[in-house]
Amino acid sequence: MDSLADDNFYLNKVWVQCENSSCLKWRLLSSDDAAQVDSSAPWYCYMNADPWFNKCSDSEECFPETAQFQKYGLKYVYSKLPLGSLVLVKMHGWPRWPGIVCPDPVNGQYVVYDSDENVESHHVEFLGKPHSRGWAAVDRINHFPSSFKPDICKRKKAWFESALEEGNKLLACSAQERLEMCYLSKK
């Protein structure tokens, strides 16, 4: 890949990651195609204009190392947990709790980056009756699996059980449908 700048293959292109939680493959878009991407909306493989890479079942393109992104000034949009992702969050003193990644009603942001542009935390609306919300560090948050053994909840057990029930129901929903369930995050 040292010839990256010489062959100009990656220049004026943008990497975008599919937000389908079972895919998460990176796709290379021309600058024209990338200009059509709405950064506030989810992006999926089928939206790719390149017929060789517009299905989640298609293989991922050869992805450069992080050092090459910096060296050649390449651009990409990172999306491990896009808006509407159903997640499990481990907060101090609580079991892993289901929630939805959504915008903070105060500033409209759903992700905070550190000084190196790495994701530091996500805003989450926690499920259950009642909903609550907060910021979760990236190392405390994971995708909500289709099956898992829930942690033991020693306090607020009914609240936890309602959160698990709601999370299991939301597994079949789209990211947009989940965001519509986030009433605390709406301004």
VOLOGU-748437 format. One record per residue (C-alpha): residue number from 0; x negated, z, y negated. Coordinates in pm, 1 decimal. Layout:
N
<node><i>NUM</i><px>X</px><pz>Z</pz><py>Y</py></node>
...
***
This chain:
187
<node><i>0</i><px>0.0</px><pz>0.0</pz><py>0.0</py></node>
<node><i>1</i><px>-297.4</px><pz>-6.3</pz><py>-234.0</py></node>
<node><i>2</i><px>-202.6</px><pz>-361.5</pz><py>-323.7</py></node>
<node><i>3</i><px>130.7</px><pz>-237.8</pz><py>-459.4</py></node>
<node><i>4</i><px>51.2</px><pz>-329.3</pz><py>-818.5</py></node>
<node><i>5</i><px>-105.5</px><pz>-663.1</pz><py>-719.4</py></node>
<node><i>6</i><px>185.9</px><pz>-810.3</pz><py>-528.3</py></node>
<node><i>7</i><px>445.4</px><pz>-679.9</pz><py>-780.8</py></node>
<node><i>8</i><px>701.0</px><pz>-639.0</pz><py>-501.1</py></node>
<node><i>9</i><px>818.3</px><pz>-297.9</pz><py>-622.5</py></node>
<node><i>10</i><px>781.0</px><pz>-356.9</pz><py>-994.9</py></node>
<node><i>11</i><px>1105.1</px><pz>-360.5</pz><py>-1195.6</py></node>
<node><i>12</i><px>1297.1</px><pz>-225.5</pz><py>-897.4</py></node>
<node><i>13</i><px>1465.1</px><pz>108.7</pz><py>-841.9</py></node>
<node><i>14</i><px>1500.1</px><pz>316.7</pz><py>-524.9</py></node>
<node><i>15</i><px>1845.3</px><pz>464.9</pz><py>-466.4</py></node>
<node><i>16</i><px>1945.7</px><pz>690.1</pz><py>-179.5</py></node>
<node><i>17</i><px>2272.7</px><pz>643.7</pz><py>8.4</py></node>
<node><i>18</i><px>2490.2</px><pz>950.1</pz><py>-42.8</py></node>
<node><i>19</i><px>2658.1</px><pz>927.9</pz><py>298.1</py></node>
<node><i>20</i><px>2543.2</px><pz>1259.4</pz><py>448.9</py></node>
<node><i>21</i><px>2492.2</px><pz>1094.2</pz><py>789.6</py></node>
<node><i>22</i><px>2273.4</px><pz>818.9</pz><py>636.7</py></node>
<node><i>23</i><px>2065.2</px><pz>927.4</pz><py>331.9</py></node>
<node><i>24</i><px>1853.5</px><pz>608.7</pz><py>360.9</py></node>
<node><i>25</i><px>1667.3</px><pz>472.1</pz><py>61.4</py></node>
<node><i>26</i><px>1750.8</px><pz>124.2</pz><py>-68.5</py></node>
<node><i>27</i><px>1548.6</px><pz>-85.9</pz><py>-312.5</py></node>
<node><i>28</i><px>1755.0</px><pz>-243.4</pz><py>-590.9</py></node>
<node><i>29</i><px>1657.2</px><pz>-502.7</pz><py>-848.3</py></node>
<node><i>30</i><px>1661.9</px><pz>-375.6</pz><py>-1205.5</py></node>
<node><i>31</i><px>1978.2</px><pz>-581.2</pz><py>-1267.0</py></node>
<node><i>32</i><px>2155.6</px><pz>-426.4</pz><py>-966.4</py></node>
<node><i>33</i><px>2029.5</px><pz>-79.6</pz><py>-1061.0</py></node>
<node><i>34</i><px>2171.4</px><pz>-123.4</pz><py>-1412.2</py></node>
<node><i>35</i><px>2516.4</px><pz>-153.8</pz><py>-1252.0</py></node>
<node><i>36</i><px>2483.3</px><pz>184.8</pz><py>-1074.0</py></node>
<node><i>37</i><px>2692.0</px><pz>461.1</pz><py>-1228.8</py></node>
<node><i>38</i><px>2461.0</px><pz>764.1</pz><py>-1207.3</py></node>
<node><i>39</i><px>2758.4</px><pz>1000.4</pz><py>-1232.4</py></node>
<node><i>40</i><px>2927.0</px><pz>849.8</pz><py>-924.2</py></node>
<node><i>41</i><px>2819.6</px><pz>845.3</pz><py>-557.2</py></node>
<node><i>42</i><px>2624.6</px><pz>542.0</pz><py>-432.9</py></node>
<node><i>43</i><px>2647.3</px><pz>410.6</pz><py>-74.4</py></node>
<node><i>44</i><px>2469.8</px><pz>141.0</pz><py>127.0</py></node>
<node><i>45</i><px>2771.3</px><pz>-92.6</pz><py>119.8</py></node>
<node><i>46</i><px>2725.5</px><pz>-116.2</pz><py>-260.3</py></node>
<node><i>47</i><px>2384.5</px><pz>-282.0</pz><py>-213.8</py></node>
<node><i>48</i><px>2383.4</px><pz>-653.8</pz><py>-303.7</py></node>
<node><i>49</i><px>2107.7</px><pz>-718.6</pz><py>-46.6</py></node>
<node><i>50</i><px>2285.9</px><pz>-824.6</pz><py>277.0</py></node>
<node><i>51</i><px>1986.7</px><pz>-709.6</pz><py>487.5</py></node>
<node><i>52</i><px>2023.8</px><pz>-350.3</pz><py>369.6</py></node>
<node><i>53</i><px>2391.5</px><pz>-296.5</pz><py>280.7</py></node>
<node><i>54</i><px>2506.5</px><pz>-101.4</pz><py>587.9</py></node>
<node><i>55</i><px>2419.4</px><pz>253.2</pz><py>687.3</py></node>
<node><i>56</i><px>2332.3</px><pz>114.4</pz><py>1031.6</py></node>
<node><i>57</i><px>2060.0</px><pz>-110.2</pz><py>878.6</py></node>
<node><i>58</i><px>1704.6</px><pz>23.4</pz><py>896.4</py></node>
<node><i>59</i><px>1545.8</px><pz>179.4</pz><py>590.8</py></node>
<node><i>60</i><px>1305.1</px><pz>-29.7</pz><py>386.3</py></node>
<node><i>61</i><px>937.1</px><pz>64.0</pz><py>376.8</py></node>
<node><i>62</i><px>931.4</px><pz>354.2</pz><py>134.2</py></node>
<node><i>63</i><px>615.5</px><pz>419.6</pz><py>-74.7</py></node>
<node><i>64</i><px>443.0</px><pz>757.3</pz><py>-75.5</py></node>
<node><i>65</i><px>516.3</px><pz>992.9</pz><py>-367.2</py></node>
<node><i>66</i><px>163.1</px><pz>938.4</pz><py>-499.9</py></node>
<node><i>67</i><px>234.2</px><pz>565.8</pz><py>-529.2</py></node>
<node><i>68</i><px>550.0</px><pz>631.7</pz><py>-728.0</py></node>
<node><i>69</i><px>342.3</px><pz>821.2</pz><py>-982.9</py></node>
<node><i>70</i><px>42.9</px><pz>585.8</pz><py>-973.8</py></node>
<node><i>71</i><px>246.7</px><pz>270.4</pz><py>-1035.0</py></node>
<node><i>72</i><px>524.3</px><pz>420.2</pz><py>-1245.6</py></node>
<node><i>73</i><px>793.4</px><pz>337.6</pz><py>-991.1</py></node>
<node><i>74</i><px>1144.8</px><pz>471.7</pz><py>-1049.2</py></node>
<node><i>75</i><px>1391.8</px><pz>626.9</pz><py>-808.6</py></node>
<node><i>76</i><px>1712.6</px><pz>829.1</pz><py>-811.2</py></node>
<node><i>77</i><px>1692.5</px><pz>1134.2</pz><py>-585.8</py></node>
<node><i>78</i><px>2013.1</px><pz>1249.3</pz><py>-422.4</py></node>
<node><i>79</i><px>1974.9</px><pz>1487.3</pz><py>-129.4</py></node>
<node><i>80</i><px>2288.8</px><pz>1678.4</pz><py>-225.4</py></node>
<node><i>81</i><px>2505.0</px><pz>1453.2</pz><py>-442.0</py></node>
<node><i>82</i><px>2816.2</px><pz>1566.2</pz><py>-624.8</py></node>
<node><i>83</i><px>3092.0</px><pz>1656.1</pz><py>-382.9</py></node>
<node><i>84</i><px>2856.5</px><pz>1753.9</pz><py>-99.3</py></node>
<node><i>85</i><px>2999.8</px><pz>2018.5</pz><py>130.9</py></node>
<node><i>86</i><px>2728.1</px><pz>2282.9</pz><py>169.7</py></node>
<node><i>87</i><px>2639.1</px><pz>2623.7</pz><py>309.0</py></node>
<node><i>88</i><px>2463.5</px><pz>2858.3</pz><py>66.1</py></node>
<node><i>89</i><px>2277.8</px><pz>3178.3</pz><py>155.6</py></node>
<node><i>90</i><px>2298.5</px><pz>3422.7</pz><py>-133.3</py></node>
<node><i>91</i><px>2135.2</px><pz>3766.8</pz><py>-119.1</py></node>
<node><i>92</i><px>2361.1</px><pz>4018.7</pz><py>54.4</py></node>
<node><i>93</i><px>2612.1</px><pz>3757.6</pz><py>175.1</py></node>
<node><i>94</i><px>2645.4</px><pz>3539.7</pz><py>485.7</py></node>
<node><i>95</i><px>2593.8</px><pz>3162.4</pz><py>458.3</py></node>
<node><i>96</i><px>2894.7</px><pz>3066.7</pz><py>247.9</py></node>
<node><i>97</i><px>3067.5</px><pz>2725.2</pz><py>226.9</py></node>
<node><i>98</i><px>3088.3</px><pz>2551.1</pz><py>-107.8</py></node>
<node><i>99</i><px>3096.4</px><pz>2219.2</pz><py>-289.7</py></node>
<node><i>100</i><px>2821.6</px><pz>2082.9</pz><py>-516.8</py></node>
<node><i>101</i><px>2999.1</px><pz>2022.6</pz><py>-848.9</py></node>
<node><i>102</i><px>2938.0</px><pz>2020.2</pz><py>-1226.1</py></node>
<node><i>103</i><px>2889.1</px><pz>2345.9</pz><py>-1414.2</py></node>
<node><i>104</i><px>3186.6</px><pz>2380.3</pz><py>-1654.3</py></node>
<node><i>105</i><px>2954.4</px><pz>2516.4</pz><py>-1924.9</py></node>
<node><i>106</i><px>2704.8</px><pz>2228.2</pz><py>-1947.8</py></node>
<node><i>107</i><px>2845.1</px><pz>1958.8</pz><py>-1714.4</py></node>
<node><i>108</i><px>2526.3</px><pz>1950.3</pz><py>-1505.3</py></node>
<node><i>109</i><px>2517.2</px><pz>1994.4</pz><py>-1128.5</py></node>
<node><i>110</i><px>2141.4</px><pz>1999.0</pz><py>-1075.0</py></node>
<node><i>111</i><px>1845.1</px><pz>2166.9</pz><py>-1247.1</py></node>
<node><i>112</i><px>1495.6</px><pz>2017.3</pz><py>-1222.2</py></node>
<node><i>113</i><px>1164.0</px><pz>2201.5</pz><py>-1251.1</py></node>
<node><i>114</i><px>876.3</px><pz>2083.5</pz><py>-1471.5</py></node>
<node><i>115</i><px>759.4</px><pz>1839.9</pz><py>-1200.5</py></node>
<node><i>116</i><px>1105.7</px><pz>1676.5</pz><py>-1183.3</py></node>
<node><i>117</i><px>1178.5</px><pz>1832.9</pz><py>-843.4</py></node>
<node><i>118</i><px>1527.2</px><pz>1967.7</pz><py>-777.7</py></node>
<node><i>119</i><px>1525.3</px><pz>2342.1</pz><py>-839.8</py></node>
<node><i>120</i><px>1893.1</px><pz>2438.3</pz><py>-799.0</py></node>
<node><i>121</i><px>2248.3</px><pz>2303.7</pz><py>-764.8</py></node>
<node><i>122</i><px>2573.5</px><pz>2425.8</pz><py>-913.4</py></node>
<node><i>123</i><px>2819.9</px><pz>2519.5</pz><py>-637.6</py></node>
<node><i>124</i><px>3185.2</px><pz>2615.4</pz><py>-630.4</py></node>
<node><i>125</i><px>3219.7</px><pz>2858.3</pz><py>-341.4</py></node>
<node><i>126</i><px>3524.5</px><pz>2819.6</pz><py>-118.3</py></node>
<node><i>127</i><px>3772.7</px><pz>3085.2</pz><py>-11.7</py></node>
<node><i>128</i><px>4059.5</px><pz>3270.4</pz><py>-173.2</py></node>
<node><i>129</i><px>3966.3</px><pz>3300.1</pz><py>-454.6</py></node>
<node><i>130</i><px>3701.1</px><pz>3037.3</pz><py>-536.9</py></node>
<node><i>131</i><px>3389.3</px><pz>3149.9</pz><py>-723.0</py></node>
<node><i>132</i><px>3095.7</px><pz>2954.1</pz><py>-861.6</py></node>
<node><i>133</i><px>2724.5</px><pz>2982.1</pz><py>-932.6</py></node>
<node><i>134</i><px>2381.4</px><pz>2821.1</pz><py>-916.1</py></node>
<node><i>135</i><px>2199.5</px><pz>2810.1</pz><py>-581.7</py></node>
<node><i>136</i><px>1825.8</px><pz>2757.7</pz><py>-536.0</py></node>
<node><i>137</i><px>1746.7</px><pz>2441.6</pz><py>-340.4</py></node>
<node><i>138</i><px>1581.9</px><pz>2641.1</pz><py>-59.1</py></node>
<node><i>139</i><px>1906.2</px><pz>2841.4</pz><py>-11.2</py></node>
<node><i>140</i><px>2140.6</px><pz>2546.2</pz><py>32.7</py></node>
<node><i>141</i><px>2205.0</px><pz>2305.1</pz><py>323.2</py></node>
<node><i>142</i><px>2468.0</px><pz>2053.1</pz><py>428.0</py></node>
<node><i>143</i><px>2774.6</px><pz>2209.1</pz><py>591.7</py></node>
<node><i>144</i><px>2746.6</px><pz>2110.8</pz><py>960.4</py></node>
<node><i>145</i><px>3045.5</px><pz>1992.6</pz><py>1162.4</py></node>
<node><i>146</i><px>2988.8</px><pz>2285.2</pz><py>1398.4</py></node>
<node><i>147</i><px>2789.7</px><pz>2602.8</pz><py>1352.8</py></node>
<node><i>148</i><px>2803.2</px><pz>2966.8</pz><py>1444.4</py></node>
<node><i>149</i><px>2915.3</px><pz>3156.3</pz><py>1132.0</py></node>
<node><i>150</i><px>2724.0</px><pz>3461.7</pz><py>1020.4</py></node>
<node><i>151</i><px>2883.2</px><pz>3804.6</pz><py>1052.0</py></node>
<node><i>152</i><px>3053.2</px><pz>3913.6</pz><py>731.7</py></node>
<node><i>153</i><px>3061.3</px><pz>4291.9</pz><py>683.6</py></node>
<node><i>154</i><px>3260.0</px><pz>4294.6</pz><py>359.6</py></node>
<node><i>155</i><px>3536.3</px><pz>4074.8</pz><py>221.5</py></node>
<node><i>156</i><px>3598.0</px><pz>3942.2</pz><py>572.4</py></node>
<node><i>157</i><px>3935.0</px><pz>3778.1</pz><py>489.1</py></node>
<node><i>158</i><px>3771.9</px><pz>3598.7</pz><py>193.2</py></node>
<node><i>159</i><px>3491.7</px><pz>3471.1</pz><py>416.9</py></node>
<node><i>160</i><px>3736.4</px><pz>3354.2</pz><py>685.7</py></node>
<node><i>161</i><px>3941.9</px><pz>3165.9</pz><py>424.2</py></node>
<node><i>162</i><px>3620.4</px><pz>3000.6</pz><py>298.6</py></node>
<node><i>163</i><px>3525.7</px><pz>2888.4</pz><py>650.9</py></node>
<node><i>164</i><px>3875.7</px><pz>2754.1</pz><py>713.7</py></node>
<node><i>165</i><px>3872.2</px><pz>2560.8</pz><py>386.2</py></node>
<node><i>166</i><px>3522.3</px><pz>2425.4</pz><py>459.1</py></node>
<node><i>167</i><px>3626.4</px><pz>2297.8</pz><py>801.8</py></node>
<node><i>168</i><px>3928.5</px><pz>2121.5</pz><py>649.5</py></node>
<node><i>169</i><px>3710.7</px><pz>1957.8</pz><py>383.7</py></node>
<node><i>170</i><px>3470.5</px><pz>1808.2</pz><py>640.4</py></node>
<node><i>171</i><px>3701.6</px><pz>1507.7</pz><py>676.9</py></node>
<node><i>172</i><px>3738.8</px><pz>1456.8</pz><py>299.3</py></node>
<node><i>173</i><px>3540.4</px><pz>1224.6</pz><py>74.9</py></node>
<node><i>174</i><px>3308.8</px><pz>1360.0</pz><py>-194.3</py></node>
<node><i>175</i><px>3566.2</px><pz>1266.4</pz><py>-459.8</py></node>
<node><i>176</i><px>3846.5</px><pz>1447.0</pz><py>-276.0</py></node>
<node><i>177</i><px>3626.7</px><pz>1757.3</pz><py>-250.6</py></node>
<node><i>178</i><px>3549.4</px><pz>1746.6</pz><py>-623.2</py></node>
<node><i>179</i><px>3921.7</px><pz>1743.5</pz><py>-693.2</py></node>
<node><i>180</i><px>3941.5</px><pz>2077.2</pz><py>-507.1</py></node>
<node><i>181</i><px>3692.2</px><pz>2234.9</pz><py>-750.9</py></node>
<node><i>182</i><px>3928.4</px><pz>2384.2</pz><py>-1004.9</py></node>
<node><i>183</i><px>3673.7</px><pz>2631.0</pz><py>-1150.6</py></node>
<node><i>184</i><px>3439.1</px><pz>2347.8</pz><py>-1247.5</py></node>
<node><i>185</i><px>3692.5</px><pz>2151.9</pz><py>-1450.5</py></node>
<node><i>186</i><px>3669.2</px><pz>2189.5</pz><py>-1825.2</py></node>
***
